[in-house]
């Protein structure tokens, strides 16, 4: 930004506290807009002190000048990260001013600054956030240091930076732009919140990078890991090879028996890992894709308790993963559980890489996946305009394009609104006659208010065309069967919920759709050689004793992130109960063996659990299993 623009955009007293080197080093801009000089002054002071070294801070006193300013800034190569606007008596049109920013720069985060105690203004801001006119809000700082204010601002800046290319790249991917594998890797790194840069192998820079690596004729994509002292290069690697190259995972010692094995690292699995590890249970989590499951693809979850301004699914998943990791959870990435078998009183999980994980109990949290369309013309265009899931990493590439989203659930609504920041037009395709039964009210209201988002009801995708990239879709009216062809640049598919349970075979009872039956939903007479006739399965227990299910994979579950987290957490007290009862049964059996043969009789707990030939539970869980003062009973 030139000095002349700076002089025009702020009062002299505001720019007098200039930050040394700010203009020369700043690569982005924070814009303050308010008619009130006091609001501009305090915001400029606080923002300059903390962020002036990395961001140019400018203040605008005339909202009508905001649009040309932002265009001038972009022309000067300075993108706008945040627009912070006053809302209240001095800025009665503050929400409208912020709402207009979306058309100027869809990536800029629009933040309403409200005076503390201005409840009428706050209520209007809440409504504006609900319908998408404003992205975030913050109370104006009153006294220095304003740490609560800066905590919010720092988070908003992190959100903005996460959606931009450039900066630190822990990983570089060189591949074909419209390749399903390249798209998969971009999405994989994005969901793991790993800073990654993508370079089209057909571009001048991409060819130069391959030439410098001596890989001009290499199989694509090429993945370069740059975070280590010695960068390593992987040619057309599998996900397992990438995970192993990161060096995060430690080999599991031979003969290791975990207390808990969790299959799947969605919200339910991660919550189970946090609670199990925090309570001293040795825990392993096996995940074949990215942590977070379907929730991890959500650009913004606003109804999860504790996050008043929302949180992305990827951020929520990664924070929970770090929490479990800090408590001691072992993670096995990019491995799929292929089989479940009982051996010598333990459960063995066969993995896709040939390995085996052994555990005393198992929690199945493999979740559900989006149903495939099964249309050959569109399946062949996956990654080239056709995407399963939200594919958050692809959203900026949709700038100015015509985009369709198939699905009527929360994930589809979140994806549509995120894509609408860049796309010229987003159309949601819904088979039902309404969204009311499948989508949260706050999302429906935001969709209704979005100027470039439409909803078409009673319609399905019947076919599509494209040469190298999606060009059109054939849409069918589900009532009349009438078809029409519409131009389309991209289709994001988030329909149905197909449980990831095929690997279970006949070992676990499931409903007709494949969801796992648990507790009271199990068929009458459920049992087998491992069950005692008098035993009744615990609430989340499956048809195999000591094997539990939680989250979307379970029959009757509520398809919400908070519900999945609750089920994952609730499974751990049941695991404790199972381990205590099993230990008691083993103790009773051992005592029977010590009695003379003539005096032995079938005694023990009234509800003995299976697996009497298991190895005794050692450590804290083995002592006083029924002592009401033990730590097992006192856990929260």
C-alpha positions as CSV (number, residue, x, y, z in Angstrom):
1,X,0.0,0.0,0.0
2,X,1.4,3.4,-0.9
3,X,1.9,6.2,1.5
4,X,-0.7,8.3,-0.3
5,X,-3.4,5.7,0.2
6,X,-2.4,5.4,3.8
7,X,-2.7,9.1,4.4
8,X,-6.2,9.1,2.9
9,X,-7.4,6.2,4.9
10,X,-6.8,7.2,8.5
11,X,-6.8,10.2,10.7
12,X,-3.3,11.7,11.3
13,X,-3.4,10.9,15.0
14,X,-4.2,7.2,14.2
15,X,-1.2,6.8,11.9
16,X,1.2,8.7,14.1
17,X,1.9,5.6,16.1
18,X,3.5,3.9,13.1
19,X,5.0,0.5,13.5
20,X,8.6,0.5,12.3
21,X,8.9,-1.5,9.1
22,X,5.2,-2.3,8.9
23,X,4.7,-0.9,5.4
24,X,7.8,-2.5,4.0
25,X,7.2,-6.0,5.5
26,X,3.5,-6.3,5.7
27,X,2.0,-8.9,3.2
28,X,-1.6,-8.4,4.1
29,X,-4.0,-5.8,5.5
30,X,-6.3,-5.4,8.4
31,X,-9.0,-2.8,7.7
32,X,-10.9,-0.9,10.3
33,X,-14.2,0.7,9.2
34,X,-16.3,2.9,11.5
35,X,-17.8,6.4,11.5
36,X,-16.8,6.8,15.2
37,X,-13.4,8.2,15.7
38,X,-13.1,6.7,19.2
39,X,-13.8,3.2,17.8
40,X,-11.2,3.6,15.0
41,X,-8.6,5.0,17.5
42,X,-8.8,2.2,20.0
43,X,-9.0,-0.6,17.4
44,X,-6.0,0.9,15.5
45,X,-4.0,1.2,18.7
46,X,-4.5,-2.4,19.8
47,X,-4.1,-3.9,16.3
48,X,-1.0,-1.9,15.5
49,X,0.7,-3.0,18.7
50,X,0.2,-6.7,18.2
51,X,0.0,-7.2,14.4
52,X,1.7,-4.2,12.9
53,X,4.9,-6.1,12.0
54,X,3.0,-8.6,9.7
55,X,-0.1,-6.6,8.7
56,X,-0.7,-3.1,7.4
57,X,-3.3,-1.6,9.6
58,X,-5.6,1.0,8.0
59,X,-8.7,2.8,9.3
60,X,-11.6,4.0,7.2
61,X,-14.0,6.6,8.5
62,X,-16.3,6.7,5.5
63,X,-17.9,3.3,4.7
64,X,-18.7,4.4,1.2
65,X,-14.9,4.5,0.5
66,X,-14.3,0.9,1.7
67,X,-14.9,-0.9,-1.6
68,X,-12.5,1.3,-3.7
69,X,-9.9,1.0,-0.9
70,X,-10.0,-2.7,-0.9
71,X,-9.7,-2.9,-4.6
72,X,-6.7,-0.6,-4.5
73,X,-5.1,-2.7,-1.8
74,X,-5.6,-5.9,-3.8
75,X,-4.1,-4.2,-6.9
76,X,-1.1,-3.3,-4.8
77,X,-0.6,-7.0,-3.9
78,X,-1.9,-6.6,-0.4
79,X,-4.9,-8.9,0.3
80,X,-7.3,-8.0,3.1
81,X,-7.2,-10.5,5.9
82,X,-9.8,-8.9,8.2
83,X,-12.4,-6.2,7.9
84,X,-13.3,-5.1,11.4
85,X,-16.4,-2.9,11.5
86,X,-18.1,-1.0,14.2
87,X,-21.7,-1.9,15.0
88,X,-23.9,0.1,17.3
89,X,-25.4,3.6,17.7
90,X,-22.5,5.3,16.0
91,X,-22.5,2.8,13.1
92,X,-26.2,1.9,12.6
93,X,-25.5,0.4,9.2
94,X,-22.3,-1.4,10.3
95,X,-23.8,-4.9,9.6
96,X,-24.7,-3.8,6.0
97,X,-21.2,-2.4,5.5
98,X,-19.6,-5.7,6.5
99,X,-22.1,-7.7,4.5
100,X,-21.0,-5.9,1.3
101,X,-17.4,-7.0,1.8
102,X,-18.2,-10.6,0.6
103,X,-18.7,-9.3,-3.0
104,X,-15.4,-7.4,-2.9
105,X,-13.2,-10.1,-1.4
106,X,-14.8,-13.5,-0.4
107,X,-11.8,-14.5,1.6
108,X,-11.7,-11.6,3.9
109,X,-13.0,-12.4,7.4
110,X,-15.8,-9.9,8.3
111,X,-15.7,-9.1,12.1
112,X,-18.3,-7.0,13.9
113,X,-16.8,-5.0,16.8
114,X,-19.4,-4.3,19.5
115,X,-19.1,-2.3,22.7
116,X,-19.3,-4.3,25.9
117,X,-22.8,-4.1,27.3
118,X,-24.4,-3.0,24.0
119,X,-27.0,-5.8,24.1
120,X,-29.3,-4.5,21.3
121,X,-26.3,-4.4,19.0
122,X,-25.1,-7.8,20.1
123,X,-28.5,-9.3,19.3
124,X,-28.4,-7.9,15.8
125,X,-24.9,-9.3,15.3
126,X,-26.0,-12.7,16.4
127,X,-28.7,-12.6,13.8
128,X,-26.2,-11.4,11.2
129,X,-23.9,-14.3,11.9
130,X,-26.7,-16.7,11.7
131,X,-27.7,-15.6,8.2
132,X,-24.1,-15.2,7.1
133,X,-23.9,-11.4,6.7
134,X,-21.1,-11.3,9.2
135,X,-18.5,-14.0,9.9
136,X,-17.3,-13.2,13.4
137,X,-17.8,-10.8,16.3
138,X,-15.6,-9.4,19.0
139,X,-16.1,-6.9,21.9
140,X,-14.1,-3.7,21.4
141,X,-11.1,-3.5,23.7
142,X,-11.6,-1.3,26.7
143,X,-8.3,-1.4,28.6
144,X,-4.8,-2.6,27.7
145,X,-3.7,-5.4,27.6
146,X,-6.8,-6.7,25.9
147,X,-6.0,-10.3,25.9
148,X,-9.5,-11.7,25.3
149,X,-9.8,-9.4,22.2
150,X,-6.4,-10.5,20.9
151,X,-7.2,-14.2,21.5
152,X,-10.2,-13.8,19.1
153,X,-8.3,-11.7,16.5
154,X,-5.4,-14.2,16.4
155,X,-7.9,-17.1,15.8
156,X,-9.6,-15.1,13.0
157,X,-6.2,-14.4,11.3
158,X,-5.3,-18.1,11.7
159,X,-8.5,-19.0,10.0
160,X,-7.8,-16.6,7.1
161,X,-4.2,-17.8,6.7
162,X,-5.2,-21.5,6.6
163,X,-7.2,-20.9,3.4
164,X,-4.3,-19.2,1.5
165,X,-1.5,-20.6,-0.4
166,X,2.1,-19.6,0.4
167,X,3.9,-19.4,3.6
168,X,5.6,-22.3,5.3
169,X,5.1,-25.6,3.4
170,X,5.9,-28.7,5.4
171,X,5.0,-30.7,2.3
172,X,5.0,-30.1,-1.4
173,X,2.9,-32.1,-3.8
174,X,3.8,-32.0,-7.5
175,X,1.1,-33.6,-9.7
176,X,-1.5,-33.2,-12.3
177,X,-4.0,-30.5,-11.5
178,X,-7.1,-32.5,-12.4
179,X,-6.1,-35.8,-11.0
180,X,-8.1,-37.8,-8.5
181,X,-4.9,-38.8,-6.6
182,X,-3.6,-35.2,-6.5
183,X,-7.0,-34.0,-5.2
184,X,-7.0,-36.8,-2.6
185,X,-3.6,-35.8,-1.3
186,X,-4.5,-32.1,-1.1
187,X,-7.6,-32.9,0.9
188,X,-5.6,-35.4,3.1
189,X,-3.0,-32.8,4.1
190,X,-5.7,-30.1,4.5
191,X,-7.7,-32.3,6.9
192,X,-4.6,-33.1,8.9
193,X,-3.8,-29.4,9.0
194,X,-0.4,-30.0,7.5
195,X,0.9,-26.9,5.6
196,X,1.2,-28.2,2.0
197,X,1.8,-26.5,-1.3
198,X,0.5,-28.0,-4.6
199,X,2.3,-27.5,-7.9
200,X,0.9,-28.4,-11.2
201,X,3.4,-30.7,-13.0
202,X,2.4,-29.2,-16.3
203,X,3.3,-25.6,-15.2
204,X,6.7,-24.0,-15.7
205,X,7.4,-24.1,-12.0
206,X,6.2,-27.7,-11.6
207,X,8.5,-28.9,-14.5
208,X,11.4,-27.0,-13.0
209,X,10.9,-28.5,-9.6
210,X,10.8,-32.0,-11.1
211,X,13.9,-31.3,-13.1
212,X,15.8,-30.1,-10.0
213,X,14.7,-33.3,-8.2
214,X,16.0,-35.4,-11.1
215,X,12.4,-36.7,-11.6
216,X,11.4,-35.4,-15.0
217,X,9.8,-38.7,-16.1
218,X,8.6,-39.8,-12.6
219,X,5.3,-41.3,-11.8
220,X,3.0,-38.6,-10.4
221,X,2.3,-37.3,-7.9
222,X,5.6,-36.6,-6.2
223,X,5.6,-35.7,-2.5
224,X,8.5,-33.8,-1.0
225,X,8.7,-33.7,2.8
226,X,10.5,-30.5,3.7
227,X,10.2,-30.3,7.5
228,X,13.2,-32.6,8.3
229,X,16.8,-31.5,8.3
230,X,17.2,-33.7,5.2
231,X,14.1,-33.3,2.9
232,X,12.9,-36.6,1.5
233,X,11.1,-37.3,-1.8
234,X,8.4,-39.9,-2.4
235,X,7.4,-40.9,-5.9
236,X,3.7,-41.8,-6.3
237,X,3.6,-42.9,-2.7
238,X,0.7,-44.7,-1.0
239,X,-0.9,-43.1,2.1
240,X,0.9,-45.7,4.3
241,X,4.3,-44.7,2.8
242,X,3.5,-41.1,3.5
243,X,2.4,-41.7,7.1
244,X,5.5,-43.9,7.8
245,X,7.8,-41.2,6.3
246,X,6.5,-38.6,8.7
247,X,8.0,-40.6,11.6
248,X,5.2,-40.0,14.0
249,X,4.3,-43.6,14.7
250,X,6.3,-45.9,16.9
251,X,6.5,-49.7,16.4
252,X,4.2,-51.6,18.6
253,X,6.3,-54.1,20.8
254,X,5.8,-57.7,20.0
255,X,3.2,-59.3,22.3
256,X,1.7,-55.9,23.3
257,X,-1.9,-56.3,24.5
258,X,-3.8,-53.0,24.7
259,X,-6.7,-52.4,27.1
260,X,-8.7,-50.7,24.4
261,X,-8.4,-50.8,20.6
262,X,-10.4,-48.1,18.8
263,X,-11.3,-48.7,15.1
264,X,-11.8,-45.3,13.5
265,X,-10.7,-41.8,14.5
266,X,-13.9,-39.8,13.9
267,X,-15.4,-37.8,16.8
268,X,-16.6,-40.9,18.7
269,X,-13.2,-42.7,18.3
270,X,-11.2,-39.6,19.3
271,X,-13.4,-39.0,22.4
272,X,-13.1,-42.6,23.4
273,X,-9.3,-42.3,23.1
274,X,-9.1,-39.2,25.2
275,X,-11.2,-40.7,28.0
276,X,-9.6,-44.1,27.9
277,X,-6.0,-42.8,27.9
278,X,-6.7,-40.1,30.5
279,X,-8.0,-42.9,32.8
280,X,-4.9,-45.0,32.5
281,X,-6.1,-47.5,29.9
282,X,-3.5,-48.4,27.3
283,X,-5.2,-47.3,24.0
284,X,-4.5,-47.7,20.3
285,X,-6.5,-45.9,17.5
286,X,-6.4,-47.3,14.0
287,X,-7.5,-44.9,11.2
288,X,-7.3,-45.5,7.4
289,X,-8.0,-41.9,6.2
290,X,-7.9,-38.7,8.1
291,X,-8.9,-38.1,11.7
292,X,-12.3,-36.5,12.2
293,X,-14.3,-38.7,9.9
294,X,-17.1,-36.9,8.0
295,X,-17.1,-34.2,10.6
296,X,-13.4,-33.5,9.7
297,X,-14.5,-32.3,6.2
298,X,-16.9,-29.6,7.6
299,X,-15.7,-26.1,6.9
300,X,-17.5,-24.7,10.0
301,X,-19.4,-26.4,12.8
302,X,-21.4,-23.8,14.7
303,X,-23.6,-26.0,16.9
304,X,-20.9,-27.8,18.9
305,X,-21.0,-26.8,22.6
306,X,-18.2,-24.6,23.8
307,X,-17.4,-22.8,20.4
308,X,-19.7,-19.8,20.3
309,X,-18.2,-18.7,17.0
310,X,-17.9,-22.1,15.5
311,X,-15.0,-24.3,14.6
312,X,-13.9,-26.2,11.5
313,X,-14.2,-29.9,11.6
314,X,-10.5,-30.4,10.9
315,X,-9.5,-28.0,13.7
316,X,-11.8,-29.8,16.2
317,X,-10.5,-33.2,15.1
318,X,-6.9,-32.2,15.3
319,X,-7.2,-30.6,18.8
320,X,-8.9,-33.8,20.1
321,X,-6.2,-35.9,18.5
322,X,-3.5,-33.9,20.1
323,X,-5.3,-34.2,23.4
324,X,-5.5,-38.0,23.1
325,X,-1.8,-38.2,22.0
326,X,-0.8,-36.1,25.0
327,X,-2.5,-38.6,27.3
328,X,-0.6,-41.5,25.7
329,X,-2.8,-42.8,23.0
330,X,-1.0,-44.8,20.2
331,X,-2.1,-43.9,16.7
332,X,-1.8,-46.1,13.6
333,X,-2.4,-44.0,10.6
334,X,-3.4,-45.1,7.1
335,X,-4.2,-48.6,8.2
336,X,-7.6,-50.1,7.7
337,X,-9.0,-52.7,10.1
338,X,-9.8,-55.7,7.9
339,X,-10.9,-58.4,10.4
340,X,-11.9,-59.0,14.0
341,X,-11.2,-62.3,15.7
342,X,-11.1,-63.7,19.2
343,X,-8.0,-65.6,20.3
344,X,-7.0,-66.7,23.7
345,X,-9.5,-64.4,25.4
346,X,-8.3,-61.3,23.5
347,X,-9.4,-59.6,20.4
348,X,-7.1,-59.4,17.3
349,X,-7.6,-56.8,14.7
350,X,-6.1,-57.6,11.4
351,X,-4.8,-54.6,9.5
352,X,-4.5,-53.8,5.8
353,X,-0.7,-53.7,6.0
354,X,-0.6,-57.3,7.4
355,X,-0.1,-56.2,11.0
356,X,-2.2,-57.4,14.0
357,X,-3.3,-55.3,17.0
358,X,-4.3,-57.2,20.1
359,X,-6.6,-55.8,22.8
360,X,-8.8,-56.8,25.7
361,X,-11.7,-54.7,24.4
362,X,-12.6,-53.0,21.1
363,X,-14.6,-49.9,20.4
364,X,-15.8,-49.7,16.7
365,X,-16.2,-46.1,15.6
366,X,-15.6,-46.5,11.9
367,X,-18.5,-44.2,11.1
368,X,-20.2,-43.9,7.8
369,X,-19.2,-42.8,4.3
370,X,-21.1,-41.0,1.6
371,X,-23.0,-43.2,-0.8
372,X,-21.5,-43.4,-4.3
373,X,-23.6,-42.3,-7.2
374,X,-22.6,-45.2,-9.3
375,X,-22.9,-43.3,-12.6
376,X,-20.0,-44.3,-14.8
377,X,-19.6,-41.0,-16.6
378,X,-19.3,-39.2,-13.3
379,X,-17.2,-41.8,-11.5
380,X,-14.6,-41.4,-14.2
381,X,-14.5,-37.6,-13.5
382,X,-13.7,-38.0,-9.8
383,X,-11.1,-35.4,-8.8
384,X,-11.8,-33.6,-12.1
385,X,-14.9,-31.7,-11.1
386,X,-16.6,-34.5,-9.2
387,X,-15.8,-34.8,-5.5
388,X,-17.1,-37.0,-2.7
389,X,-17.4,-35.1,0.5
390,X,-16.9,-31.4,1.2
391,X,-13.3,-31.3,-0.3
392,X,-12.6,-28.1,1.6
393,X,-9.2,-27.7,-0.1
394,X,-10.9,-27.3,-3.5
395,X,-13.1,-24.4,-2.5
396,X,-10.8,-21.5,-3.5
397,X,-10.4,-23.1,-6.9
398,X,-14.2,-22.7,-7.4
399,X,-13.9,-18.9,-7.9
400,X,-16.4,-17.7,-10.4
401,X,-17.6,-21.3,-11.2
402,X,-21.0,-22.9,-11.3
403,X,-21.1,-25.5,-8.5
404,X,-23.7,-28.2,-7.4
405,X,-23.9,-29.9,-4.0
406,X,-25.9,-33.1,-3.8
407,X,-27.3,-33.8,-0.3
408,X,-29.6,-32.4,2.3
409,X,-27.8,-32.9,5.6
410,X,-25.7,-30.5,7.7
411,X,-22.5,-31.5,5.9
412,X,-24.0,-30.6,2.5
413,X,-25.3,-27.2,3.9
414,X,-21.9,-26.4,5.4
415,X,-20.1,-27.3,2.1
416,X,-22.5,-25.2,0.0
417,X,-22.0,-22.1,2.2
418,X,-18.3,-22.5,2.2
419,X,-18.2,-22.9,-1.6
420,X,-20.4,-19.9,-2.0
421,X,-17.6,-17.7,-0.8
422,X,-15.8,-18.2,-4.1
423,X,-18.3,-19.8,-6.6
424,X,-20.5,-17.6,-8.8
425,X,-23.5,-19.9,-8.1
426,X,-24.1,-22.8,-5.8
427,X,-27.1,-25.1,-6.2
428,X,-28.1,-27.7,-3.6
429,X,-29.8,-30.7,-5.0
430,X,-32.2,-32.4,-2.5
431,X,-34.3,-35.5,-3.1
432,X,-36.8,-34.6,-0.4
433,X,-39.4,-31.9,-0.5
434,X,-37.8,-29.9,2.4
435,X,-34.6,-29.5,4.4
436,X,-36.4,-29.3,7.7
437,X,-36.1,-32.9,8.6
438,X,-32.4,-33.3,7.7
439,X,-30.6,-29.9,8.3
440,X,-30.2,-27.6,11.3
441,X,-32.3,-24.5,11.3
442,X,-29.3,-22.1,11.5
443,X,-28.0,-23.6,8.3
444,X,-31.3,-23.4,6.5
445,X,-31.6,-19.7,7.5
446,X,-28.1,-18.9,6.3
447,X,-28.8,-20.7,3.0
448,X,-32.0,-18.8,2.5
449,X,-30.1,-15.5,3.0
450,X,-27.1,-16.3,0.7
451,X,-27.6,-14.5,-2.6
452,X,-25.7,-17.0,-4.7
453,X,-27.1,-20.3,-3.1
454,X,-30.2,-22.0,-4.5
455,X,-32.0,-25.2,-3.4
456,X,-33.7,-27.5,-5.8
457,X,-36.1,-30.0,-4.2
458,X,-37.3,-33.4,-5.5
459,X,-34.3,-33.8,-7.8
460,X,-31.4,-36.2,-8.2
461,X,-28.3,-36.4,-10.4
462,X,-29.0,-38.9,-13.2
463,X,-26.0,-38.5,-15.4
464,X,-23.2,-36.1,-16.5
465,X,-20.7,-35.3,-19.2
466,X,-17.2,-34.0,-19.5
467,X,-14.0,-34.4,-21.5
468,X,-11.2,-34.4,-19.0
469,X,-13.3,-32.3,-16.6
470,X,-17.0,-32.1,-15.6
471,X,-19.0,-29.9,-18.1
472,X,-22.6,-30.7,-17.4
473,X,-25.1,-32.6,-15.3
474,X,-28.3,-34.4,-16.1
475,X,-30.9,-33.7,-13.4
476,X,-34.0,-35.8,-12.9
477,X,-37.3,-34.8,-11.2
478,X,-38.0,-37.5,-8.7
479,X,-41.8,-37.1,-9.1
480,X,-42.2,-36.9,-12.9
481,X,-39.0,-38.4,-14.1
482,X,-38.4,-35.4,-16.4
483,X,-34.8,-34.7,-17.2
484,X,-32.8,-31.6,-18.0
485,X,-29.2,-30.9,-18.7
486,X,-27.4,-28.0,-17.0
487,X,-23.9,-26.7,-17.3
488,X,-21.7,-27.5,-14.3
489,X,-18.1,-26.9,-13.3
490,X,-18.1,-29.0,-10.1
491,X,-20.3,-31.5,-8.2
492,X,-19.8,-32.2,-4.5
493,X,-21.6,-35.3,-3.4
494,X,-22.7,-35.7,0.3
495,X,-25.6,-38.1,0.1
496,X,-26.7,-41.0,2.2
497,X,-24.8,-42.7,5.1
498,X,-23.3,-46.1,4.3
499,X,-21.7,-47.6,7.5
500,X,-18.2,-48.8,7.3
501,X,-18.9,-52.3,8.6
502,X,-18.2,-54.6,5.6
503,X,-15.0,-55.8,7.2
504,X,-16.9,-57.3,10.1
505,X,-18.4,-60.2,8.2
506,X,-20.9,-62.2,10.3
507,X,-19.1,-61.5,13.6
508,X,-21.2,-58.6,14.6
509,X,-25.0,-58.3,14.5
510,X,-26.2,-55.5,12.2
511,X,-29.4,-54.1,10.9
512,X,-30.5,-54.4,7.2
513,X,-28.5,-51.3,6.3
514,X,-25.4,-52.5,7.9
515,X,-25.4,-50.4,11.1
516,X,-24.2,-52.2,14.2
517,X,-26.8,-53.3,16.8
518,X,-26.0,-52.7,20.4
519,X,-27.5,-53.2,23.9
520,X,-31.3,-53.4,23.9
521,X,-31.4,-53.3,20.1
522,X,-29.7,-56.7,19.8
523,X,-31.9,-59.6,18.7
524,X,-33.5,-61.7,21.4
525,X,-31.4,-64.6,22.4
526,X,-28.1,-63.0,21.4
527,X,-25.3,-65.1,22.7
528,X,-22.8,-67.7,21.9
529,X,-19.9,-69.7,23.4
530,X,-18.4,-66.5,24.8
531,X,-21.5,-65.3,26.7
532,X,-22.9,-66.4,30.0
533,X,-26.6,-67.2,29.7
534,X,-27.6,-64.8,32.4
535,X,-25.6,-61.9,31.0
536,X,-27.3,-59.0,29.3
537,X,-25.3,-56.8,26.9
538,X,-24.3,-53.4,28.2
539,X,-25.9,-50.3,26.5
540,X,-23.2,-49.9,23.7
541,X,-22.0,-53.5,23.6
542,X,-22.4,-55.4,20.4
543,X,-23.2,-59.1,19.9
544,X,-19.6,-59.9,20.9
545,X,-18.8,-59.3,24.6
546,X,-16.2,-56.6,25.2
547,X,-16.7,-55.1,21.7
548,X,-18.6,-51.8,21.8
549,X,-19.8,-49.5,19.0
550,X,-20.3,-45.7,19.1
551,X,-21.1,-42.9,16.8
552,X,-22.6,-43.0,13.3
553,X,-21.7,-46.6,12.8
554,X,-24.2,-47.6,15.4
555,X,-27.9,-48.4,14.8
556,X,-30.1,-45.6,16.1
557,X,-27.3,-43.1,16.7
558,X,-28.0,-39.3,16.4
559,X,-26.0,-38.0,13.4
560,X,-24.4,-35.1,15.2
561,X,-20.8,-34.5,16.2
562,X,-21.6,-33.8,19.9
563,X,-23.7,-37.0,20.1
564,X,-20.8,-39.1,18.6
565,X,-18.4,-37.5,21.1
566,X,-20.8,-38.3,23.9
567,X,-21.1,-42.0,22.9
568,X,-17.4,-42.3,22.6
569,X,-16.9,-41.0,26.1
570,X,-19.8,-43.1,27.4
571,X,-18.2,-46.3,26.1
572,X,-15.2,-46.0,28.5
573,X,-17.2,-46.6,31.8
574,X,-18.6,-49.7,30.1
575,X,-15.1,-50.8,29.2
576,X,-14.1,-50.4,32.8
577,X,-17.2,-52.4,33.9
578,X,-16.3,-55.2,31.4
579,X,-12.7,-55.3,32.6
580,X,-13.6,-55.4,36.3
581,X,-16.2,-58.2,35.8
582,X,-13.8,-60.2,33.6
583,X,-11.1,-59.8,36.2
584,X,-13.5,-61.0,38.9
585,X,-14.5,-64.0,36.9
586,X,-10.8,-64.9,36.3
587,X,-10.1,-64.7,40.0
588,X,-13.1,-66.9,40.8
589,X,-12.0,-69.4,38.2
590,X,-8.4,-69.4,39.6
591,X,-9.8,-70.1,43.2
592,X,-11.8,-73.0,41.9
593,X,-8.7,-74.5,40.4
594,X,-7.1,-74.4,43.9
595,X,-9.9,-76.4,45.5
596,X,-9.8,-80.2,45.8
597,X,-11.5,-81.8,42.8
598,X,-14.2,-83.3,45.1
599,X,-15.3,-79.9,46.4
600,X,-15.2,-77.8,43.2
601,X,-18.5,-76.4,42.1
602,X,-19.7,-73.7,39.8
603,X,-19.4,-70.5,41.9
604,X,-18.5,-67.0,41.0
605,X,-20.2,-63.8,40.1
606,X,-23.9,-63.8,39.4
607,X,-23.1,-62.5,35.9
608,X,-19.7,-64.0,34.9
609,X,-18.3,-62.5,31.7
610,X,-16.7,-64.4,28.9
611,X,-13.1,-65.1,28.3
612,X,-12.2,-66.9,31.5
613,X,-9.0,-68.0,29.8
614,X,-7.8,-64.4,29.4
615,X,-4.6,-63.3,31.0
616,X,-5.3,-61.6,34.4
617,X,-5.7,-57.9,34.2
618,X,-2.6,-56.3,35.8
619,X,-1.9,-52.8,37.2
620,X,-4.5,-50.5,38.8
621,X,-7.5,-52.2,37.3
622,X,-6.7,-55.5,39.1
623,X,-7.0,-54.2,42.6
624,X,-10.2,-54.2,44.6
625,X,-12.5,-54.2,41.5
626,X,-15.6,-53.6,43.5
627,X,-14.2,-51.2,46.1
628,X,-16.5,-48.1,45.9
629,X,-13.6,-45.9,47.0
630,X,-11.3,-47.1,44.1
631,X,-10.4,-44.7,41.3
632,X,-12.4,-46.7,38.9
633,X,-15.7,-45.7,40.7
634,X,-14.6,-42.1,41.3
635,X,-14.0,-41.2,37.7
636,X,-16.0,-38.4,36.1
